[in-house]
Amino acid sequence: MKKVIITGATGMIGLNLVKYLLNKNIEITAIIRPNSKRNNILPKNPNLKIVECDLSDIQNAKLTQGTYDVLYHLAWVGTTGESRNNIEMQFENIEYTLNTIKFAKKVGCKKIVGAGSQAEYGRVEGSLNKHTKTNPETAYGAAKLCAGNMGRILAEQLEIEFVWTRILSIYGEYDNSGTMVMSSIISMEKGQAPKYTKAEQIWDYLYVEDVSKAMYLIGEKGKNGEVYCIGSGTVKPLYEYINIIKNEINPMLEIKFGEIPYSKNQVMHLCADISDLTKDTGFKPEISFKEGIKRTIKWYKENNAK
């Protein structure tokens, strides 16, 4: 793999994937929204070319036709809060995905790797893989599922390879401040005692550098038409993850478990079956949660703490 295109390059996964691929001396064209406040955090590198273009107009993005090995489609609007059930917004995401595949064909790209979500499954007991029944409970999950299925059909028609990923819970640099991991770090660094549910959920967390590694290997070796779950493949109760964060910041903090009720549709079990991913690409997670948390705390202190 020598040349790739990335949409959504200023998101958490995109930024970390850009850095990972640049370290492998891979040429990247990043398609980003014009005038986004996050555009200035992309690294300066001769192997990184930035093209400003909204996804609604991606067919007019100014790229040189030629040979691109992979297009990583990571861009998606409406990923948090109430926007996850904004029907119109999520429908547009499906259209953007299909238009991005057509664009990939136009510029001579060989393969699409798309970023799906655990939300495509809904609430499930047991490990998640491509055979697990999908039952999304949000418009976001339904749109991701539709984008993956329709994208596969369109890519086949256009004779482009297509691989869909379903990404579980991730954490690390550039994480959203509202996630469990990052909100916990922010509160604990301020000396506050965060409130949680009983935190009995059985959960799978993967550090974002390992996510980048998985994406790279899927681009290199992922099989056409496959669906790969991306996670660590191991689980702990959520309260154990929280205590690891606490012990890295301040072991004396009092954690208030059980102060918040579970939500109506709370997912209580989340674990990726990564056996197909490992078999096809050789991917194995390398960074433990404890080590990943140390790195995330360090990054937060250096970039966000006031």
Number of C-alpha atoms within 10 A of each C-alpha: 16 14 17 24 24 23 25 20 27 26 19 18 24 23 21 23 25 24 18 18 22 17 9 11 14 16 20 24 20 25 25 22 20 11 10 10 9 12 16 10 9 17 12 9 11 9 14 21 14 17 16 16 19 16 24 15 11 18 18 11 15 12 16 9 12 10 13 22 18 27 26 25 23 19 22 21 14 16 13 12 9 9 16 18 19 15 16 10 17 25 17 16 23 21 16 21 24 20 19 23 25 19 18 24 19 14 17 16 23 17 25 27 25 26 22 27 23 25 23 24 19 17 18 17 12 12 16 25 20 16 7 13 12 18 15 19 15 19 21 28 24 25 26 28 24 18 24 28 14 16 26 24 15 17 22 14 9 14 12 20 19 27 23 29 22 24 19 23 21 21 23 24 22 19 18 15 12 12 14 15 22 22 15 21 25 19 13 20 17 12 14 14 15 19 15 19 16 16 19 15 18 18 24 24 24 24 25 26 22 24 23 20 19 26 25 22 18 25 22 15 14 26 17 18 17 18 23 28 27 32 30 26 21 17 17 16 16 20 19 14 20 19 15 15 22 21 12 15 18 13 12 9 15 14 18 13 16 13 12 12 12 15 8 6 9 11 16 16 19 24 26 25 20 22 16 17 25 16 11 15 19 14 21 17 19 14 15 14 19 15 12 20 24 17 15 22 22 12 15 20 14 10 11 8 11 7
